[in-house]
């Protein structure tokens, strides 16, 4: 029992220092980009914008795409289980698709668009209906595509910081972008996928997802696994910015997090497979990425760490001191992204709400069993009205 107790503590404790280890690894990375090639002939893109049940944010997302400093693309709007009577697109770059039957699947919507391509696109970009893309988004992606990468994840920034929950959610994203995006990629592994604001070669996407029927959330977990299983890497383009609608209410947060927790439970075992494959192939990419997939969500790591700390205060004081040091290392890892980025003051002010944020995630943990039956997309309040013309 003693050895099991020690093993459990090691299994949790390494997560507290892993971010700092990742930063150390990233210092030895060297990302070279073909800076001049993005000015060559424009590659043909399909931009797939998916919506489920709600359409009021689609016009804003489409308008941002139309302002891209890029011209060779078509926008495929897949309005799944949506009332599209209020959508009136007159631009010939926009293809509005309304599936006859409800798909209720991100992958299903993506393939519905692919099967309705108007021409043979070389690359595709996946955007959510609540996203806004920066004008140079495509050109920033091209720097990585033209350097040989077949998959690229952009940087998702908050579109709204109107509530404390939205601001703390944005802080959480900063943490993951810094470590699971920037540091992991620079360390020689693959950046994790964020579900939108990402681009792929069409052939790679089709090859990775053609045999997967995924209902609900989690398609990005399977997609990134399939990419890394091929020992390919998802590049992290930190200047390819997509603005994302953050959760602004407690009910919205709980429902969203329960879906995310369900997908983590469902797919975290893929990490064991990648570590096994990576060790056999001596692939740093696969081993590092597999370790990341095995990592529990932040609030679970913190709760388990505090549990071990409290127990060891009574059982083994030396280990209690070790846990205090590990927790201080973990706190440091949260401060680093704040010091290395331009941070809105509302995010700093929201840090006092971290206990409340953790509480709502604990609530979402108890709702995990009902998560598969909920909507595949986060519902956002309609403050704009439904009738829009572009």
DAPEMO-V865311 format. One record per run of one state. SS is the DSSP state (2 for helix, 1 for strand, 0 for the rest). FROM is the first residue (numbers start at 0). TO is the last residue. If there is no record, write none. Layout:
ss-><SS & SS>
from-><FROM & FROM>
to-><TO & TO>
//
This chain:
ss-><0 & 2 & 0 & 2 & 0 & 1 & 0 & 2 & 0 & 1 & 0 & 1 & 0 & 1 & 0 & 1 & 2 & 0 & 1 & 0 & 1 & 0 & 2 & 0 & 1 & 0 & 2 & 0 & 1 & 2 & 0 & 1 & 0 & 2 & 0 & 1 & 0 & 2 & 0 & 2 & 0 & 2 & 0 & 2 & 0 & 2 & 0 & 2 & 0 & 2 & 0 & 1 & 0>
from-><0 & 1 & 26 & 36 & 39 & 44 & 52 & 57 & 66 & 72 & 80 & 86 & 88 & 93 & 97 & 104 & 105 & 115 & 122 & 128 & 131 & 133 & 136 & 145 & 150 & 158 & 163 & 186 & 197 & 201 & 209 & 215 & 216 & 218 & 229 & 233 & 244 & 249 & 267 & 269 & 281 & 283 & 294 & 297 & 315 & 316 & 339 & 344 & 366 & 367 & 373 & 387 & 389>
to-><0 & 25 & 35 & 38 & 43 & 51 & 56 & 65 & 71 & 79 & 85 & 87 & 92 & 96 & 103 & 104 & 114 & 121 & 127 & 130 & 132 & 135 & 144 & 149 & 157 & 162 & 185 & 196 & 200 & 208 & 214 & 215 & 217 & 228 & 232 & 243 & 248 & 266 & 268 & 280 & 282 & 293 & 296 & 314 & 315 & 338 & 343 & 365 & 366 & 372 & 386 & 388 & 389>
//
